[in-house]
Amino acid sequence: MLFSKKGRLKKEFDDQLLEQFTAAGREWRRAKRLDELLDDYDGYAEAERKIAESKYLFLLKEARHRQVKIH
């Protein structure tokens, strides 16, 4: 009984992690594309891109650590 609750919670949080991971990937790709399209240097756009990349890589590392499987 205790283990079924643990499994259910792990699945729930793994699903949330996957949702955040895919959203962060979309955000990173959007920020990269915006940075490529800008003609002149924009520090704000570069900072946004770096933040999005950091979030994506952190979530990737966390998913690997938790051994999350994509269904």
PASEBA-1860 file (N, C-alpha, C; in nm, 3 decimals):
! residues 71
1> MLFSKKGR> 0.082/-0.118/0.000/0.000/0.000/0.000/0.088/0.126/0.000 ~ 0.192/0.126/0.081/0.280/0.240/0.086/0.354/0.258/-0.046 ~ 0.396/0.147/-0.107/0.473/0.155/-0.230/0.389/0.198/-0.350 ~ 0.261/0.167/-0.349/0.177/0.210/-0.459/0.161/0.363/-0.459 ~ 0.155/0.422/-0.340/0.147/0.567/-0.331/0.278/0.629/-0.379 ~ 0.390/0.567/-0.343/0.520/0.617/-0.385/0.533/0.612/-0.537 ~ 0.490/0.504/-0.596/0.496/0.490/-0.742/0.407/0.591/-0.812 ~ 0.291/0.614/-0.756/0.197/0.710/-0.814/0.255/0.851/-0.806
9> LKKEFDDQ> 0.314/0.886/-0.693/0.374/1.018/-0.678/0.493/1.035/-0.771 ~ 0.575/0.931/-0.785/0.690/0.939/-0.876/0.641/0.962/-1.018 ~ 0.539/0.889/-1.059/0.486/0.906/-1.194/0.431/1.047/-1.214 ~ 0.360/1.097/-1.114/0.302/1.231/-1.123/0.412/1.337/-1.139 ~ 0.516/1.327/-1.056/0.623/1.425/-1.063/0.710/1.406/-1.187 ~ 0.724/1.284/-1.234/0.796/1.260/-1.359/0.721/1.321/-1.476 ~ 0.589/1.312/-1.474/0.508/1.373/-1.580/0.523/1.525/-1.578 ~ 0.524/1.584/-1.459/0.544/1.728/-1.447/0.682/1.768/-1.499
17> LLEQFTAA> 0.782/1.687/-1.468/0.918/1.715/-1.514/0.924/1.710/-1.666 ~ 0.858/1.612/-1.726/0.857/1.603/-1.872/0.787/1.722/-1.937 ~ 0.678/1.767/-1.876/0.608/1.885/-1.928/0.697/2.008/-1.921 ~ 0.765/2.026/-1.808/0.855/2.140/-1.793/0.972/2.129/-1.890 ~ 1.021/2.008/-1.910/1.133/1.984/-2.000/1.097/2.021/-2.144 ~ 0.980/1.978/-2.190/0.940/2.010/-2.327/0.913/2.160/-2.343 ~ 0.854/2.221/-2.240/0.829/2.366/-2.246/0.962/2.443/-2.248 ~ 1.058/2.399/-2.170/1.189/2.465/-2.167/1.260/2.448/-2.301
25> GREWRRAK> 1.244/2.333/-2.364/1.303/2.311/-2.495/1.244/2.403/-2.600 ~ 1.113/2.419/-2.597/1.048/2.512/-2.690/1.095/2.656/-2.666 ~ 1.104/2.693/-2.540/1.147/2.827/-2.505/1.292/2.852/-2.550 ~ 1.378/2.754/-2.532/1.517/2.767/-2.574/1.528/2.782/-2.726 ~ 1.453/2.699/-2.799/1.454/2.710/-2.946/1.401/2.846/-2.992 ~ 1.297/2.896/-2.926/1.242/3.027/-2.959/1.345/3.136/-2.933 ~ 1.413/3.129/-2.819/1.512/3.230/-2.784/1.632/3.225/-2.879 ~ 1.673/3.104/-2.919/1.783/3.092/-3.015/1.744/3.154/-3.148
33> RLDELLDD> 1.624/3.126/-3.193/1.577/3.177/-3.321/1.568/3.330/-3.317 ~ 1.518/3.384/-3.208/1.509/3.529/-3.193/1.648/3.591/-3.195 ~ 1.742/3.529/-3.126/1.879/3.579/-3.122/1.942/3.576/-3.262 ~ 1.910/3.474/-3.341/1.963/3.465/-3.477/1.902/3.570/-3.569 ~ 1.776/3.603/-3.548/1.706/3.696/-3.635/1.741/3.843/-3.610 ~ 1.793/3.872/-3.492/1.826/4.011/-3.460/1.948/4.055/-3.541 ~ 1.938/4.172/-3.600/2.048/4.226/-3.680/2.161/4.281/-3.594 ~ 2.125/4.353/-3.491/2.228/4.412/-3.406/2.236/4.337/-3.273
41> YDGYAEAE> 2.340/4.365/-3.197/2.360/4.299/-3.069/2.256/4.346/-2.969 ~ 2.193/4.251/-2.904/2.095/4.282/-2.801/2.129/4.196/-2.679 ~ 2.180/4.261/-2.577/2.220/4.191/-2.455/2.104/4.122/-2.387 ~ 1.986/4.183/-2.394/1.868/4.124/-2.331/1.830/3.993/-2.399 ~ 1.834/3.990/-2.532/1.799/3.868/-2.606/1.901/3.758/-2.578 ~ 2.028/3.796/-2.569/2.131/3.696/-2.539/2.114/3.641/-2.398 ~ 2.080/3.727/-2.304/2.057/3.683/-2.166/1.937/3.588/-2.160 ~ 1.830/3.622/-2.233/1.713/3.533/-2.237/1.750/3.395/-2.293
49> RKIAESKY> 1.831/3.394/-2.398/1.873/3.269/-2.460/1.956/3.185/-2.362 ~ 2.046/3.250/-2.292/2.132/3.178/-2.197/2.051/3.125/-2.078 ~ 1.955/3.202/-2.033/1.869/3.156/-1.923/1.787/3.035/-1.968 ~ 1.728/3.044/-2.088/1.648/2.934/-2.140/1.734/2.809/-2.159 ~ 1.856/2.827/-2.208/1.946/2.713/-2.226/1.981/2.649/-2.092 ~ 2.007/2.732/-1.992/2.040/2.681/-1.858/1.924/2.601/-1.798 ~ 1.803/2.653/-1.813/1.685/2.581/-1.762/1.670/2.446/-1.831 ~ 1.685/2.447/-1.964/1.670/2.324/-2.041/1.775/2.220/-1.999
57> LFLLKEAR> 1.900/2.263/-1.988/2.006/2.169/-1.952/1.991/2.119/-1.808 ~ 1.943/2.206/-1.718/1.919/2.161/-1.582/1.810/2.054/-1.577 ~ 1.701/2.077/-1.650/1.592/1.980/-1.651/1.635/1.850/-1.719 ~ 1.721/1.858/-1.820/1.774/1.739/-1.884/1.857/1.658/-1.785 ~ 1.942/1.727/-1.711/2.025/1.661/-1.610/1.938/1.596/-1.501 ~ 1.835/1.666/-1.458/1.744/1.612/-1.356/1.669/1.490/-1.408 ~ 1.625/1.495/-1.533/1.554/1.380/-1.592/1.646/1.259/-1.601 ~ 1.769/1.281/-1.637/1.866/1.170/-1.643/1.891/1.113/-1.504
65> HRQVKIH> 1.905/1.202/-1.406/1.930/1.158/-1.269/1.813/1.075/-1.215 ~ 1.692/1.120/-1.246/1.572/1.048/-1.198/1.533/0.932/-1.289 ~ 1.605/0.914/-1.397/1.582/0.804/-1.493/1.438/0.805/-1.543 ~ 1.396/0.921/-1.591/1.261/0.939/-1.642/1.253/0.879/-1.782 ~ 1.152/0.800/-1.807/1.130/0.740/-1.937/1.019/0.814/-2.009 ~ 1.039/0.839/-2.139/0.935/0.901/-2.219/0.842/0.791/-2.266 ~ 0.713/0.809/-2.244/0.616/0.703/-2.275/0.589/0.696/-2.422
END
